Amino acid sequence: MPAYCVAPMMTEHELNAAIAELESEMARLQATYQGVFEFANAWAERYDAIIAATPAHLRPIAEQRLHRIGIRWGVAHGVRMTGQRPALKE
């Protein structure tokens, strides 16, 4: 890939802001892209752009956070789980 195509690396603060922005846009993306494939593609494009600009030492954390967002919105594989925790021990 030519050097002029490489995205500048984000700082940790910029990475957190980019992930928060994506998470806040998910409802709008879902409303804009009615089909599941279009919605998943829009999410994947943003995911790829964030990962491309993430420094190597922050990449595992960014990938985990983005994957959890994808699971919550149904555009990434994984199990959405809710659990019941009793208030009182038996």
N, C-alpha and C positions, 0 to 999 in steps of 0.2 A: 504494500500500500504506500503510495507517495506520501511524503512528509506533510504536504499541505492538506491531506485528507484526515490526518490524525487529530482527534479532538483534544483540546487542552485538558490537562489533568485537573480535577476538582480538589479543593481542600476538603477536610472532613466536615467543616461547617457548610460548605456548598453542597456536598453530597447529602447531608441530612436535610437541607432545604429542598433539594431536587426530589428526594424520596417523599418528603412530606407534601410537596406540590403534586406529585403524581397521585398519591393517596387521596388527596382532596379533590382531584379531577376525575376519579374513577366513576362517580355517579353520573357526571356529565358525559363521560365517554360512553357509558352504558346506554344513556338516553340517546346519544347521537348516533351510535352504531347499533342498529336494531338487531342485526344478525350476530349470532355468537362468534362466527369466524371473523367478521369485521371488527368486533369489539376486542377479541383476543389478539388480532393483528395490531390494532392501535396500541394495546398494552405492551405487546412484544417490541414494537418499534421504540417506545419510550424506555422499556427495560434495557434494550440493546444500547441506546444512546447513553443512558446513565452508566452502564457497565463499561462502555468504551472510554468514558471520561473518568473512571474511578482508578485511583492509584492501586498498584498491585497489593500493597499491604492492607488496603481497606476492602478489596474485592470480595473476600468470603463473607464479611459482615453485610455488605451491600446485597450480595446475591441472596442471602438468607432473608433479609428484610423484604426484598422485592418478591421473593417466592411466597412469603407469607401473605403479602398483599394479593398476589395472584390467586392463591388458594381461597382467600376470603371472597374474592369476586368471581370465582369459578373459571378463571382463565389459565390456571396452572394445576397440574395434578397434585393430589394430596388429600388428606382427610380433614374435613371440617368437623370438629368435635366439640360437643358440649358435655360437661360432666356435672354430676350432682355431688355436692359435698355436704354431708349431714352437719347440721349446726351443733348437735350434741353427740358425744361419743356414747356408745352403748355400754 
